[in-house]
């Protein structure tokens, strides 16, 4: 997910009452530090963890470290060991990556076959690829305009901050979301080619604390963390949604500089964004992880705390990967059918629409922007996974 574009999609319609900038000043200053998306999933043979970090800028900075953090544990929500895969680009055409103290690679990683590490424990690719994320930006903006108009016309919010949309307003919103300028939905990101770091690494190197992994990515420059990313959507769309630009900038800069372990301070603010999403189907209180008996101030706390942590959870005991939030759904939602799914995120998940559905109606289906897949085919099992720019193999 190119989060700066998603922020445009979500926040621009709320220009009179919310932040409408694309991202924080730090990443706008250098898009080569701006993480678009993070993907993490187990290989189909169950031997490796596959990782992808896309960068909004179309090249890498020689002053930036690009870091995958892989936390491992035996129990969901508790991790005991961290492995980092840290890559940098010291000179033109040279990629240098290190997996903890176990293995390293240095050389030309720009060919599709990638670059093998010295001890053959991981392979890395670094270069331009087609972005697998897809999003109907104009449809999303039109949907948000329905909420904006309703609030401008005096629609009230309930005690938890959820706008009390009528069913008619909700129907219009969801219909607008599935179209582009009144016609068939189109992918605003068609043909986008971000700089991409792709790593396929042996599981024993990253699962030292247990079979459950929690993955997040960061960019660092001059000893400072510039950006971080885990799941799609959270950082830009759910923080400062109805704040002024100045307040939102400060909030998101702090969020990007934080780590999962220091993110609890953002729970309340994320809860405000969740309250807006909860209204979209015209029924407040049916979002995922809501405790119906909770007081209004606590309604969104459980989900907000989970999202503030913002890590992709991967069950490495499974090599069937079909569902975003599968690990969370299995453990928090007690949905047995997902215990055998690796979760994480592959390049082919309809991730944002599944995320939206959880935030709106409490399920993984039913809310979408009319775009269901990228124009090009991406692979779950053939390195470097993301399609080459302009390739002909299409849906």
Order of alpha helices (4+ residues) and beta strands (2+ residues): alpha-alpha-beta-beta-beta-beta-beta-beta-beta-beta-alpha-alpha-beta-beta-beta-alpha-beta-beta-alpha-alpha-alpha-alpha-beta-alpha-alpha
